[in-house]
Amino acid sequence: MEVRSLQPYDLTRARRFALVAASAATLSAPLPAAAASGVSIELNRLEARDQSCRVSLVVANPGDKAMDSLKLDLVFFDKDGVISRRLAVEAGPVRASKTSVKLFDASDTPCDGLSRVLLNDVTACGGAEDCLSMVSTSSRVKGVEFAK
């Protein structure tokens, strides 16, 4: 067998091949369990109710495990970015392979004054250890961000 030294062109090709192989290995790795069975929460609607703001959340659980509890710690910010309200809500139970709508009222919180809702924490999610990491957020309400 003949041994020869690699030329600069061959080294570049070898590096590209190694990079492509490493990328393929990363992409084919299984997703963490939380990502595969995560819950998505969408801020879908804000509706003025007297001195309150009715909040509609769409909760989707594509996984095969139901959650008897989904406790959300929410923080509401006004148009100036100042915290206007903090609220703990129970959005459970959440059935497996099901999308549902959860409604609650944020008293003394005008809907038209909101700019952002922060999912500060998920304090319970049916037995999982890191509840916050298994939840994703989005918003359909124009001008109001929903993030964690």
CORPE-V984561 format. One record per residue. N is the residue number from 1. RES is the residue in one small letter. PSI is psi as a letter, one per 30 degrees, with the letter a starting at -180 (* if undefined). D_CENTER is the distance of its C-alpha to the mean C-alpha in Angstrom with 2 decimals. Layout:
n=N res=RES psi=PSI d_center=D_CENTER
n=N res=RES psi=PSI d_center=D_CENTER
//
This chain:
n=1 res=m psi=k d_center=56.38
n=2 res=e psi=k d_center=56.29
n=3 res=v psi=k d_center=54.00
n=4 res=r psi=l d_center=53.22
n=5 res=s psi=l d_center=51.17
n=6 res=l psi=k d_center=48.12
n=7 res=q psi=l d_center=48.58
n=8 res=p psi=e d_center=46.01
n=9 res=y psi=e d_center=44.89
n=10 res=d psi=e d_center=44.40
n=11 res=l psi=e d_center=42.35
n=12 res=t psi=e d_center=39.97
n=13 res=r psi=e d_center=39.61
n=14 res=a psi=e d_center=39.06
n=15 res=r psi=e d_center=36.27
n=16 res=r psi=e d_center=34.57
n=17 res=f psi=e d_center=34.93
n=18 res=a psi=e d_center=33.43
n=19 res=l psi=e d_center=30.43
n=20 res=v psi=e d_center=29.88
n=21 res=a psi=e d_center=30.35
n=22 res=a psi=e d_center=27.84
n=23 res=s psi=e d_center=25.21
n=24 res=a psi=e d_center=25.97
n=25 res=a psi=e d_center=25.68
n=26 res=t psi=e d_center=22.22
n=27 res=l psi=f d_center=21.02
n=28 res=s psi=f d_center=22.67
n=29 res=a psi=k d_center=21.28
n=30 res=p psi=k d_center=19.29
n=31 res=l psi=k d_center=15.51
n=32 res=p psi=l d_center=14.48
n=33 res=a psi=e d_center=14.39
n=34 res=a psi=e d_center=10.87
n=35 res=a psi=e d_center=9.70
n=36 res=a psi=e d_center=12.44
n=37 res=s psi=g d_center=11.82
n=38 res=g psi=l d_center=8.12
n=39 res=v psi=k d_center=7.25
n=40 res=s psi=k d_center=5.62
n=41 res=i psi=k d_center=6.65
n=42 res=e psi=k d_center=8.71
n=43 res=l psi=j d_center=11.18
n=44 res=n psi=e d_center=14.11
n=45 res=r psi=k d_center=17.23
n=46 res=l psi=k d_center=19.05
n=47 res=e psi=k d_center=22.63
n=48 res=a psi=k d_center=25.41
n=49 res=r psi=j d_center=27.27
n=50 res=d psi=c d_center=30.28
n=51 res=q psi=g d_center=29.04
n=52 res=s psi=l d_center=25.50
n=53 res=c psi=j d_center=22.39
n=54 res=r psi=k d_center=21.12
n=55 res=v psi=k d_center=17.35
n=56 res=s psi=k d_center=16.17
n=57 res=l psi=k d_center=12.73
n=58 res=v psi=j d_center=12.20
n=59 res=v psi=j d_center=10.68
n=60 res=a psi=k d_center=10.83
n=61 res=n psi=j d_center=11.76
n=62 res=p psi=f d_center=13.38
n=63 res=g psi=l d_center=14.56
n=64 res=d psi=g d_center=18.06
n=65 res=k psi=k d_center=17.48
n=66 res=a psi=l d_center=17.50
n=67 res=m psi=k d_center=16.26
n=68 res=d psi=f d_center=18.94
n=69 res=s psi=k d_center=16.82
n=70 res=l psi=i d_center=13.35
n=71 res=k psi=k d_center=14.23
n=72 res=l psi=k d_center=12.12
n=73 res=d psi=j d_center=13.61
n=74 res=l psi=k d_center=13.28
n=75 res=v psi=k d_center=15.30
n=76 res=f psi=k d_center=16.86
n=77 res=f psi=k d_center=18.52
n=78 res=d psi=a d_center=21.61
n=79 res=k psi=f d_center=22.76
n=80 res=d psi=g d_center=24.25
n=81 res=g psi=g d_center=21.09
n=82 res=v psi=k d_center=22.61
n=83 res=i psi=k d_center=20.90
n=84 res=s psi=f d_center=22.35
n=85 res=r psi=k d_center=20.88
n=86 res=r psi=k d_center=18.88
n=87 res=l psi=k d_center=18.15
n=88 res=a psi=k d_center=17.22
n=89 res=v psi=k d_center=16.54
n=90 res=e psi=j d_center=16.71
n=91 res=a psi=g d_center=14.52
n=92 res=g psi=l d_center=16.10
n=93 res=p psi=l d_center=17.81
n=94 res=v psi=j d_center=15.46
n=95 res=r psi=l d_center=17.70
n=96 res=a psi=k d_center=17.30
n=97 res=s psi=h d_center=16.98
n=98 res=k psi=k d_center=16.57
n=99 res=t psi=k d_center=14.85
n=100 res=s psi=l d_center=15.96
n=101 res=v psi=k d_center=16.22
n=102 res=k psi=k d_center=16.25
n=103 res=l psi=k d_center=18.45
n=104 res=f psi=l d_center=19.42
n=105 res=d psi=k d_center=21.62
n=106 res=a psi=j d_center=21.19
n=107 res=s psi=l d_center=24.90
n=108 res=d psi=h d_center=26.66
n=109 res=t psi=j d_center=23.77
n=110 res=p psi=k d_center=24.82
n=111 res=c psi=e d_center=22.21
n=112 res=d psi=f d_center=23.99
n=113 res=g psi=g d_center=23.69
n=114 res=l psi=k d_center=19.90
n=115 res=s psi=f d_center=18.23
n=116 res=r psi=k d_center=14.84
n=117 res=v psi=k d_center=12.74
n=118 res=l psi=k d_center=11.02
n=119 res=l psi=j d_center=8.87
n=120 res=n psi=e d_center=11.46
n=121 res=d psi=l d_center=11.09
n=122 res=v psi=j d_center=10.79
n=123 res=t psi=f d_center=14.50
n=124 res=a psi=k d_center=15.00
n=125 res=c psi=h d_center=13.44
n=126 res=g psi=h d_center=16.64
n=127 res=g psi=f d_center=17.90
n=128 res=a psi=l d_center=15.25
n=129 res=e psi=e d_center=15.87
n=130 res=d psi=i d_center=12.65
n=131 res=c psi=e d_center=10.44
n=132 res=l psi=e d_center=7.93
n=133 res=s psi=f d_center=7.40
n=134 res=m psi=f d_center=7.00
n=135 res=v psi=k d_center=4.04
n=136 res=s psi=l d_center=1.02
n=137 res=t psi=l d_center=3.63
n=138 res=s psi=l d_center=7.06
n=139 res=s psi=k d_center=10.64
n=140 res=r psi=f d_center=13.96
n=141 res=v psi=j d_center=16.01
n=142 res=k psi=k d_center=18.28
n=143 res=g psi=g d_center=18.46
n=144 res=v psi=j d_center=15.63
n=145 res=e psi=k d_center=12.43
n=146 res=f psi=j d_center=9.29
n=147 res=a psi=l d_center=7.37
n=148 res=k psi=* d_center=6.95
//
